[in-house]
Amino acid sequence: MGLERVANLMKEPVFLDLRNIYAPEQIKEYDIEYTGVGVTAKDKYETKTRKPFRQNTQ
């Protein structure tokens, strides 16, 4: 289903992207309010090296 059709079918144009698979700019082109869960704009477009949560102390 195309985004234009989705926008026309919505009573309230709010899009919640739980998997962060859409580009916010693409959704906003259709005047839909976009929210991606757990990812900031900076995180989405920058590649980072993750550090381990715990360091092995043994």
MOJOBEL-V495863 format. One record per pair of residues at least 6 apart in sequence whose C-alpha atoms are under 7 Angstrom apart, sorted by the first residue. I is the first residue (numbers start at 1). J is the second residue. Records with the same first field share a line. If there is no record, write none. Layout:
BEGIN
I=J ; J
END
This chain:
BEGIN
4=30
7=13 ; 30 ; 32
13=32 ; 33
14=32 ; 33 ; 34
15=32 ; 33 ; 34 ; 35
16=34 ; 35 ; 36
17=35 ; 36 ; 37
18=36 ; 37
20=36 ; 37
24=34
27=34
28=34
END
